[in-house]
């Protein structure tokens, strides 16, 4: 399993230095920062970027302005030295949590956390559970799979590393069908839990290992066992999309949490 110890100490230091600089430059408090994308999923290659994502809070007066809805609620920095760093304002993050936004939920489940302020992170994770919508997440992952198939896996020659970017959402859908909970962020855990076909599991693990070792996985012939699984799953969902629950949680808890964090009542 990938964790913070797999990130070189020099990279961790640079990431935390950039986060500290952003906090000063933007006059914000960063409550949580993690790794997102392929490194968090566990199938990064040797030259993968570090995709750092964070949640931040402005000072209270920033939120009390009459034009707060027009203010920018994202902080982004240009990709530099393989570091891709961006974050969401607290209000934006909570609005997305109400919609059961899978990227945000994946952040909270990331095995690689660079910084966090307690009890903020634990409270936010607990708060995410009643707002989790299996239906919203299932549709998100199916849409992601369809888009990547259309973009990379059509024809006799395919972008072979992109198999992983189709398999991950399709296996996440399998998890949701079975458990109706948020799928694990780590790909290995997901594979172990929902892949029962030995040939499929072997092909997936081989592809992941090739990518981790930096082998050439650009354009090449289709991998039959992977393409066959993907085609069968997409055909199954096209014919009979499983009915899973939606979230009906009351947003009052999000409002209370927001006010507590902005006002400083939630200790930082």
C-alpha positions in Angstrom: 0.0 0.0 0.0 1.3 3.5 -0.9 1.7 5.9 2.0 3.5 9.0 3.0 6.7 7.0 3.6 6.8 6.3 -0.2 7.3 10.0 -0.9 11.0 11.1 -0.7 11.7 13.3 2.3 13.0 16.1 0.0 9.7 16.1 -2.0 7.6 16.2 1.2 9.7 19.1 2.4 9.2 21.0 -0.9 5.4 20.3 -0.9 5.0 21.5 2.7 7.2 24.6 1.9 4.9 25.4 -1.1 1.8 25.0 1.1 3.2 27.3 3.7 4.0 29.9 1.1 0.5 29.7 -0.4 -1.0 30.2 3.1 1.0 33.4 3.6 0.5 34.7 0.1 -3.2 34.1 0.0 -3.9 34.9 3.7 -5.5 31.5 4.3 -5.3 28.6 6.7 -4.7 25.2 5.0 -6.5 22.6 7.1 -5.8 19.5 5.0 -3.5 18.6 2.1 -3.1 15.2 0.5 -1.8 13.4 -2.6 -4.4 12.8 -5.4 -4.4 10.9 -8.7 -2.1 8.1 -9.7 0.2 8.2 -6.6 -2.7 8.1 -4.2 -4.2 5.3 -6.3 -0.9 3.4 -6.3 -0.2 3.1 -10.0 2.2 6.0 -10.5 5.0 5.7 -13.0 8.6 6.9 -12.4 7.8 10.3 -13.9 4.4 10.9 -12.6 3.6 14.4 -11.2 2.8 14.9 -7.5 -0.8 16.0 -7.5 -1.2 17.9 -4.2 -4.8 18.9 -3.3 -5.8 20.9 -0.2 -8.8 22.5 1.6 -8.4 26.0 3.0 -10.2 28.7 4.9 -10.1 32.5 4.6 -10.5 34.8 7.5 -14.0 35.3 8.7 -14.5 38.7 7.1 -13.9 37.3 3.7 -17.1 35.3 3.9 -19.1 38.2 5.3 -18.8 40.3 2.1 -21.9 40.8 0.1 -20.1 39.7 -3.1 -18.7 36.5 -1.6 -20.3 34.4 -4.3 -18.2 36.2 -6.9 -14.9 35.6 -5.1 -12.6 33.0 -6.4 -12.9 29.8 -4.4 -9.9 27.9 -5.9 -6.2 28.4 -5.5 -4.0 27.0 -8.2 -0.3 27.1 -8.9 1.4 26.4 -12.2 2.9 22.9 -12.5 6.6 23.3 -11.4 9.2 20.6 -10.8 6.6 17.9 -11.2 4.4 19.5 -8.5 0.8 20.2 -9.4 -0.7 22.0 -6.4 -4.3 23.3 -6.1 -7.0 23.6 -3.5 -10.6 24.4 -2.7 -12.0 26.9 -0.4 -14.0 25.5 2.6 -17.3 26.7 1.3 -16.7 25.1 -2.1 -15.6 21.9 -0.5 -18.7 21.6 1.7 -21.0 22.5 -1.3 -19.4 19.6 -3.2 -19.7 17.3 -0.2 -23.4 17.9 -0.2 -23.4 16.6 -3.7 -21.3 13.6 -2.8 -18.4 14.7 -5.0 -16.1 11.7 -5.6 -12.8 13.6 -6.1 -13.3 15.3 -2.7 -14.2 12.0 -1.1 -11.1 10.4 -2.6 -9.0 13.2 -1.1 -10.3 12.4 2.3 -9.5 8.7 1.7 -6.0 9.4 0.3 -3.3 7.2 1.9 -0.8 10.1 1.5 -1.6 13.1 3.8 1.0 16.0 3.8 -0.6 18.1 6.5 -3.8 18.2 8.5 -5.3 20.1 11.4 -7.4 18.2 13.9 -10.2 17.9 14.7 -11.1 19.4 11.3 -10.1 16.4 9.2 -11.7 13.8 11.4 -14.9 15.8 11.7 -15.0 16.4 7.9 -14.6 12.6 7.2 -17.3 11.8 9.7 -19.5 14.5 8.2 -19.1 13.0 4.7 -20.8 9.8 5.6 -24.4 10.9 5.8 -24.0 12.9 2.6 -22.5 10.0 0.6 -24.7 9.2 -2.3 -24.0 5.8 -4.0 -26.0 6.8 -7.0 -24.1 10.1 -7.6 -20.8 8.3 -7.2 -21.8 5.4 -9.4 -22.8 7.8 -12.2 -19.6 9.7 -11.8 -17.4 6.7 -12.2 -19.4 5.3 -15.1 -19.1 8.6 -16.9 -15.4 8.7 -16.3 -15.0 5.2 -17.7 -17.0 6.1 -20.8 -14.9 9.2 -21.4 -11.6 7.4 -21.2 -12.8 4.5 -23.4 -13.9 6.9 -26.0 -10.7 8.9 -25.8 -8.1 6.2 -25.5 -9.3 2.6 -26.0 -11.1 2.6 -29.4 -9.5 0.8 -32.3 -6.9 -1.9 -32.6 -4.1 0.3 -31.3 -4.8 1.8 -27.8 -3.1 3.8 -25.1 -2.4 0.8 -22.9 -1.7 2.7 -19.7 -5.2 4.2 -20.0 -6.6 0.8 -19.3 -6.0 1.6 -15.6 -8.0 4.9 -16.0 -11.0 2.8 -17.2 -10.6 -0.2 -14.9 -10.4 1.9 -11.7 -13.8 3.6 -12.2 -15.4 0.3 -13.4 -14.1 -1.5 -10.3 -15.3 1.4 -8.2 -18.8 0.8 -9.6 -18.6 -2.8 -8.7 -17.7 -1.8 -5.1 -20.6 0.6 -4.9 -23.0 -2.1 -6.3 -21.8 -4.5 -3.6 -21.3 -2.2 -0.6 -23.1 1.1 -1.3 -20.1 2.9 0.3 -17.3 5.0 -1.0 -14.7 2.8 -2.8 -11.2 2.7 -1.4 -8.8 5.2 -2.9 -6.0 2.6 -3.2 -6.3 0.6 -6.5 -4.7 -2.6 -5.1 -7.3 -2.7 -2.3 -10.1 -2.2 -4.8 -8.8 -5.0 -7.1 -8.4 -7.5 -4.2 -11.9 -6.7 -3.0 -14.0 -6.9 -6.2 -12.0 -8.8 -8.9 -12.9 -12.5 -8.7 -11.6 -13.6 -12.2 -8.0 -14.8 -11.8 -7.0 -14.0 -15.4 -8.3 -10.5 -15.1 -6.6 -10.0 -11.7 -3.3 -11.2 -13.1 -3.5 -9.0 -16.2 -4.3 -5.9 -14.0 -1.4 -6.6 -11.6 1.0 -7.1 -14.5 -0.1 -3.8 -16.1 0.2 -1.9 -12.8 3.7 -3.3 -12.2 4.8 -2.4 -15.8 3.6 1.2 -15.2 5.3 1.5 -11.8 8.6 0.3 -13.4 8.3 2.9 -16.1 7.9 0.5 -19.0 6.6 1.9 -22.3 2.9 1.7 -22.1 1.9 4.2 -24.8 0.2 3.0 -28.0 0.0 -0.7 -28.6 -2.3 -3.6 -29.4 -5.4 -4.2 -27.3 -5.0 -6.5 -24.2 -7.8 -9.0 -24.8 -8.6 -9.9 -21.2 -8.8 -6.3 -20.2 -10.8 -5.2 -23.3 -13.1 -8.1 -22.9 -13.9 -7.2 -19.2 -14.4 -3.6 -20.1 -16.7 -4.3 -23.0 -18.8 -6.8 -20.9 -19.1 -4.3 -18.0 -20.1 -1.4 -20.2 -22.7 -3.6 -21.9 -24.0 -4.8 -18.6 -24.5 -1.3 -17.3 -26.1 -0.1 -20.6 -28.7 -2.8 -20.3 -29.4 -2.8 -16.6 -28.0 0.0 -14.4 -28.3 -1.1 -10.8 -30.6 1.1 -8.7 -28.6 2.4 -5.7 -29.7 4.9 -3.0 -29.3 8.7 -3.1 -28.4 10.9 -0.1 -31.2 12.7 1.6 -29.1 14.2 4.5 -30.2 17.6 5.8 -27.5 20.3 5.0 -27.9 21.9 8.5 -24.9 19.9 9.7 -22.7 21.3 6.9 -23.9 24.8 7.7 -23.0 24.3 11.4 -19.6 22.9 10.6 -18.9 25.8 8.1 -19.8 28.4 10.8 -17.7 26.7 13.4 -14.6 26.5 11.2 -15.0 30.1 9.8 -15.6 31.6 13.3 -12.7 29.7 14.9 -15.0 27.8 17.2 -13.6 24.6 15.8 -10.1 24.6 17.4 -7.2 24.8 14.9 
